[in-house]
Amino acid sequence: MPFLSHKLPSIDDIQDGSILQGMDLSWRDSSTCPTMPEYLKMISNKTGGLFRITIRLMQLESTCSRDNIQLVEILAKLYQIRDDYKNLRSDVYAQQKGVCDDTTEGKFSFFIVHNVQVDPDSKVVRNVLQQKTDDGRIKESVILCLESTHSFQYTEEV
């Protein structure tokens, strides 16, 4: 018999994800860089919402009484930050989705947020995000800015 004391999947998980997807779009459209805690909360709820629904459904059929939601929160952050990383550093990812695809979409990724926090006076990265360009040379300037603020190193250490 399944362990029934687990929290049931909820519409709140979907609603939170939608609200935070809206925040992500709002930051992009207003060129407002979130703080790192705001960004982490957004990915925790946007990506984590679907993960939480999945784990709660699995828990409904499980006899295990362990609450795995904290693990799911960590995995959601890891998944999104890794995806952000691959978007900028993976040749395979670039072949599938394009080089610096998030930059073309004008999205604030983990790296961009770090870059802006380390060098708030620099407008280079923000200007490129506003352009939503597909120009590889311009995207390369973003990579150079991220390298100059050690954003890749920071991410690898997180």
N, C-alpha and C positions, 0 to 999 in steps of 0.2 A: 504494500500500500504506500502511495507517495506521501512524502512529508508535506503537510498542508499549511504549516505556519509561515511559509515564505510569503513575502509580499507579492501580490498578483501584479502582472504587467498592467501598466496604467496608461491612460491617455495623456497623463502629465508628462511622461517621458517623450512622447511624440510632440506635445505642445511646447515643452521646453526646447526641444531641438529646433522647432520651427521659429520660435522667438529668437533663439540665438543665431539661427541662419539669417534672420532679419538683421540682427546686430552686425553680423559679418558683412552683409550687403551694405548696411548703413555706413560702416567704417570705410568700405571701399568707395562708395559714392560721394561721401563727404571728405574724403582724404584725411580722415581722423584715425591716427594710429592708436590702437588700444594699448593699455598698460599690459605688462606680462601677466599679472593676475587676471585681468579681464579676458585676455586671449586664452589662457589656460582654462578658465571657467567656460568660455564659449566652446572650445573643443571637447571639454569634458562632457558637456551636455549635448552638443550637436552630434558628435561621433559616439559619445558614450550612451546616448539615449537608445539607439538601436542595439548596442551591445547589452544594455541593461534589460531591455525587453527580451532579448534572446536568452540571457542567463536566467531570467525569472521564469520564462516558459520551461526551460530545462529543469529548473528547481521544482517546478510543480510536479514533475514526474519522478523526482529523485527521492531517495530515502536519506540522503545526506542532509544534515541540519546546518552545515557550514554556510554562512552568508558570504558569497563571493563578489558582492557588489563593489567593495573597495578594490579588489583585483581588477574588475572590469573597468573601473575608473582609470586605473594606471595603464591598462592595455589600450584604452581609447586614446589617451594622451600619447602613448608610445606610437600607436598606429599613425596618428595625424602628424606628429613631428617627423616620423620616419618618412611619411609620404611627402611632406614639405621638403625634406632633405633629398629624397630621390628626385623630386621635381627639379632640383638645381644641380645635382651631382651625378645622376645615373644616365649613362648613354642608352641603356635599354629603355628606360622610362622616356627619354627624349625621343626615341624612335617611335614609341607607342603614342605618346601624348603631345610631344613637342618639347622644345627646350624652354625652360623657365615658364611653363604654362601658367602658373599662378601669377607671374608678373604680367603676362599678356592679359589676364583677367583683371588685373589691378588689385589683387587680393593681398592683404597683410598676412604673411606667413610668420611662423615662429622666428625665422631668421631676420625678416624685415623688422619685426617688433624689437628684437634684440638690437639690431643696427640703429634704429631710431632712438632707443633708450641710451645707447652708448654715445651716439653722435647726434643729439637733437637739433643742432644747427644746420646739419647737412640737408640739402634739399634734393640731392641727386636722385636718391632712391624714390622719394615721394613723387618727383617729377616724372620719372619713368613709369611709375604705377599709374599716374593720371593719364599718361599717353596711351596706355594699354596697347603697346606696340608689339609687333611680331618681328621687329628688326633685331637680328642676332647680335650685331655690334653694340646696340644700345643695351640689350639684355646682358651682354658681357660686362658693361660698365656697372651693372647692379652686382654681379658676381665679385668684381674687384672691390666695390664698396663693402660688401659683406666680408670679404677677406681682410680688408683694412681694419675693420672693427672686431675681428676675430670671432665673428658670428658662427662660423662652421666649427671652430675649435670649442666655443662655448657649448654648442649643441652636442658635440661628441662627448663632452664632459658631463652633461646633464644626465 
